Amino acid sequence: MVVEAPTLSAVETPRLRLRCAEPRDAEALAGLMNEAISRRLASWPVPYTPPMAADRIAGVRMAAAERRSLPLVIERRADGAVLGWISISRAPGDGSTALITYWLGDAFQGQGLMREAAPAALAEAFRSMDIARVRAAVQADNAASLAVVRLLGMAPLGPGRIWCPARGRDEPCLWFEIGREAMAGRAAMR
């Protein structure tokens, strides 16, 4: 199946380029995924193979073409190396709400890269998708992810649960949210 390239522009930050996932990214994404990263994510199982990554990319590209998803590969501008993933996709059954997912390969963690990528991706989602709010589900002991939602200005909604197809079970999480108006207010303050 050939999926037409979505008309999504790349978003650039000082060190990074966030661009729509492409079939050529399957090998790199599969190579970055491991048990430590997967256990923090709802839908990225291990082992994660290049064909699994290719299937994900084909699906998210279709969703991106319909403006239901903003599936971004995080790459280093200096050399084009794939570092991780960030996506913002409409929630099932609620087209005005989107869910954010993000991760970096082990070798790229602790360098402030997600602090650079996540705000740019969130701003692009509010710019290019017709959504009212973005939510995040974070494990209570995931300090790095909790720092990202704080950085994004997401307000806590409290404890909840999320279905994790990667492990075939419902898991506890903390929910966070930022609305379009709050995001616009944060941007105006900069």
Secondary structure as the mmCIF struct_conf table of DSSP 4:
data_model
#
loop_
_struct_conf.conf_type_id
_struct_conf.id
_struct_conf.beg_label_comp_id
_struct_conf.beg_label_asym_id
_struct_conf.beg_label_seq_id
_struct_conf.end_label_comp_id
_struct_conf.end_label_asym_id
_struct_conf.end_label_seq_id
HELX_LH_PP_P HELX_LH_PP_P1 GLU A 4 PRO A 6
STRN STRN1 VAL A 11 GLU A 12
BEND BEND1 PRO A 14 ARG A 15
STRN STRN2 LEU A 16 CYS A 20
HELX_RH_3T_P HELX_RH_3T_P1 PRO A 23 ASP A 25
HELX_RH_AL_P HELX_RH_AL_P1 ALA A 26 LEU A 32
HELX_RH_AL_P HELX_RH_AL_P2 GLU A 35 SER A 38
TURN_TY1_P TURN_TY1_P1 ARG A 39 ARG A 40
BEND BEND2 ALA A 42 SER A 43
BEND BEND3 VAL A 46 PRO A 47
HELX_RH_AL_P HELX_RH_AL_P3 PRO A 50 ALA A 65
TURN_TY1_P TURN_TY1_P2 GLU A 66 ARG A 67
BEND BEND4 ARG A 68 ARG A 68
STRN STRN3 SER A 69 ARG A 76
TURN_TY1_P TURN_TY1_P3 ARG A 77 ASP A 79
STRN STRN4 VAL A 82 ALA A 91
TURN_TY1_P TURN_TY1_P4 PRO A 92 GLY A 93
STRN STRN5 ASP A 94 LEU A 104
HELX_RH_3T_P HELX_RH_3T_P2 ASP A 106 PHE A 108
TURN_TY1_P TURN_TY1_P5 GLN A 109 GLY A 110
BEND BEND5 GLN A 111 GLY A 112
HELX_RH_AL_P HELX_RH_AL_P4 LEU A 113 SER A 128
BEND BEND6 MET A 129 MET A 129
BEND BEND7 ALA A 132 ALA A 132
STRN STRN6 ARG A 133 VAL A 138
TURN_TY1_P TURN_TY1_P6 ALA A 140 ASP A 141
HELX_RH_AL_P HELX_RH_AL_P5 ALA A 143 LEU A 151
TURN_TY1_P TURN_TY1_P7 LEU A 152 GLY A 153
HELX_LH_PP_P HELX_LH_PP_P2 MET A 154 MET A 154
STRN STRN7 ALA A 155 CYS A 164
TURN_TY1_P TURN_TY1_P8 PRO A 165 GLY A 168
STRN STRN8 ARG A 169 GLY A 179
HELX_RH_AL_P HELX_RH_AL_P6 ARG A 180 MET A 189
#
